[in-house]
Amino acid sequence: MKSQDETLEEWCRLLLRAFELEDVDVDINEVLSLAGVAAHSVVRPAAPLTTFIAGFAAGLASGAGQATDSTSMKAAMDVARSLSQAYAADEPQGTAVPPAADGPAGVPAPSGTPGE
């Protein structure tokens, strides 16, 4: 029987192959970490939503040639993590996280909200 890590690695390879993205390096632990932050800082269903949007933003930035794949992914995940943490910090006061301006690599830049 395969371990969870082995299953995730295999699944990741299958997905990448299906989308013809075999040359893309995915840090599974980093993606899962971001999902955990979103799930605990916002609400549980925010985990897949956050990782999807971060991945989409990274793909757009990379596809537009604004940054390398790895730089785009790191920037998008950093923004998503910061916003998730800021949302949790702001939630008790009922304040919303302001929209961020576009930063390097075509992903929103951190807004300067606490927790970033």
C-alpha positions in Angstrom: 0.0 0.0 0.0 1.3 3.4 -0.9 1.9 6.1 1.6 0.0 9.4 1.4 3.2 11.2 0.2 3.7 8.6 -2.5 0.1 8.9 -3.6 0.3 12.7 -3.8 3.6 12.6 -5.7 2.0 10.1 -8.2 -1.2 12.1 -8.5 0.8 15.3 -9.1 2.9 13.7 -11.8 -0.3 12.3 -13.5 -2.0 15.8 -13.4 1.1 17.5 -14.8 1.4 14.9 -17.6 -2.3 15.3 -18.4 -1.9 19.1 -18.8 1.5 18.6 -20.6 3.3 20.4 -17.8 5.9 17.7 -17.0 8.7 20.3 -16.7 6.9 22.2 -13.9 8.2 21.6 -10.4 5.5 21.6 -7.8 6.4 21.8 -4.1 3.5 19.7 -2.8 4.3 20.5 0.9 4.2 24.3 0.2 0.9 24.0 -1.6 -0.5 21.9 1.3 0.9 24.4 3.8 -0.8 27.3 2.0 -4.1 25.3 2.0 -3.7 24.8 5.7 -3.2 28.5 6.4 -6.2 29.4 4.3 -8.4 26.7 5.9 -7.5 27.8 9.4 -7.4 31.6 8.8 -10.5 32.0 6.7 -12.8 28.9 6.5 -12.0 25.3 5.5 -13.4 25.6 2.0 -11.0 28.5 1.4 -8.2 26.0 1.1 -8.9 24.7 -2.4 -10.1 28.1 -3.5 -7.0 29.8 -2.4 -4.6 27.3 -3.9 -6.5 27.4 -7.2 -6.5 31.2 -7.4 -2.8 31.4 -6.4 -2.0 28.8 -9.1 -4.0 30.6 -11.7 -2.3 33.9 -10.9 1.1 32.3 -11.1 0.2 30.7 -14.5 -0.9 34.1 -15.9 2.2 35.8 -14.7 4.5 33.0 -16.0 2.6 32.7 -19.3 2.9 36.5 -19.9 6.6 36.2 -19.4 6.6 38.5 -16.3 8.6 36.0 -14.3 9.8 32.4 -14.3 7.5 29.6 -13.2 9.1 29.2 -9.8 9.2 33.0 -9.2 5.6 33.4 -10.2 4.5 30.4 -8.0 6.4 31.7 -5.0 5.1 35.3 -5.4 1.5 34.1 -5.8 1.7 31.7 -2.8 3.3 34.4 -0.7 0.5 36.8 -1.5 -2.2 34.2 -0.8 -0.5 33.3 2.5 -0.2 36.9 3.6 -3.8 37.7 2.7 -5.1 34.6 4.5 -3.1 35.5 7.7 -4.3 39.2 7.4 -7.9 38.0 7.0 -7.6 36.0 10.2 -6.0 39.0 12.0 -8.7 41.4 10.8 -11.7 39.1 11.2 -12.5 39.7 14.9 -12.7 43.5 14.2 -14.9 42.9 11.2 -12.6 44.8 8.8 -12.1 43.6 5.3 -8.7 43.1 3.7 -8.3 45.8 1.0 -7.5 44.8 -2.5 -3.8 44.7 -3.4 -2.1 46.4 -6.2 -0.3 44.4 -8.9 3.2 43.7 -7.9 6.2 41.9 -9.6 5.4 38.8 -11.5 1.9 40.0 -12.2 0.4 38.9 -8.9 -1.1 41.2 -6.4 1.4 42.7 -4.0 1.0 42.5 -0.3 -1.2 45.3 0.9 0.7 46.2 4.1 -2.1 44.7 6.2 -1.0 43.3 9.5 0.3 39.7 9.2 2.2 40.3 6.0 
